[in-house]
Amino acid sequence: MKRVAILISGGGSNMVALVESMTGDHPARAVLVASNDPGAGGLAKARAMGIATAAVDHRPFGRDRAAFEAALLEPILAARPDILCLAGFMRVLTPGLVQRFAGRMLNIHPSLLPKYPGLHTHQRALDAGDAEAGCTVHEVTADLDAGPILGQARVPVLPGDSADTLAARVLAAEHRLYPAVLRRFAEGDRNPVLLD
């Protein structure tokens, strides 16, 4: 059984989708939900689902990312995860931490990578006049949003869409895609999951 740690910064809706998927004959189980924000709504949701939680506030560390990560690593390493899932974790990780979990860290991004790495993905898709948007699960590497793609889900851009309406439809697709990719990844299969 693979042990999964999930990192969040906010409400944790993708984390909930992942945890809810890891039941029955699923080859993985969540062992920790950690956040850089002690007030993140997802922490209470994780506790309610019986998952251990940890919070390390990044703010007292200022620009010292290495010191923040050293503190965050303590509960992560104590949980002995086989797989680390970033699920709305809004901190850029140092190459040192990424290297430590090389080949074992996943992230979900709200665009069809390689389009629109970084922030404001939905507005950028609308501004470009794209006919479709979506989300991508990828392996985390030292280059932001550039690791090997493990899955994508496509969502049509509808007439009159705003960044918010598009984001809501993409988020629903994320909740389908990330659990599907995690299951396949935990089984040792890196072939991409493609959803429409």
Residue, then its C-alpha position, 0 to 999 in steps of 0.5 A: m500500500k502506497r503512503v500519500a502525503i498531500l500539500i494544500s494551501g486553501g480549501g482542499s477540494n482536490m485533496v478531498a477528491l483524492v482522499e475520497s478516491m483512496t478506498g477499497d482496492h485502491p493501491a494508496r492511502a492518505v497518511l498526511v495533509a500538510s499546509n503552509d497556512p494554519g488557517a487553510g480550510g482543507l486542514a479541518k476537512a482532512r481531520a474530519m476524514g481521519i487524516a493526520t494534519a500538519a501546518v507550517d506557516h511560511r510567513p515567519f520565514g520571510r524569503d528563507r524558503a530553505a528554512f521553511e521547507a526544512a520545517l515543513l519536511e519534518p512532519i512530511l518525513a515523519a509520515r514516510p510518504d511514497i508519493l507527495c501530491l501537491a493539491g493547490f499548494m501555492r508555494v514554489l518549492t526549491p530544487g533541493l526539496v523537489q530532488r528529494f522526492a524526484g519521481r514521486m511528486l505530483n501536481i495539478h495545474p489548471s491549464l492544458l500544459p505546456k500552455y499557461p504555466g504559472l498563475h491566471t491561467h483561465q483569464r489567459a485562456l480567455d484572452a487568447g480566444d482558446a476554444e478549450a481549456g482544462c487541467t494537467v497532472h504532471e510530475v514535479t521537476a525543478d522547472l515550474d509546471a514543466g515536468p512529464i505530463l501524467g494526465q489531462a482533462r479538456v473543458p470547452v470554453l463557452p460563450g460568455d465565460s468569465a475566468d470564474t465560470l471557466a475556473a469552476r468547470v475546470l475545477a470539476a474536471e480536476h476532481r475527476l482527473y487527479p484521482a484517476v492519475l494518482r491511482r494509475f501512478a500508485e500502480g506504477d503506470r505512468n501512461p497519461v490519463l486523458l479525459d474529455 
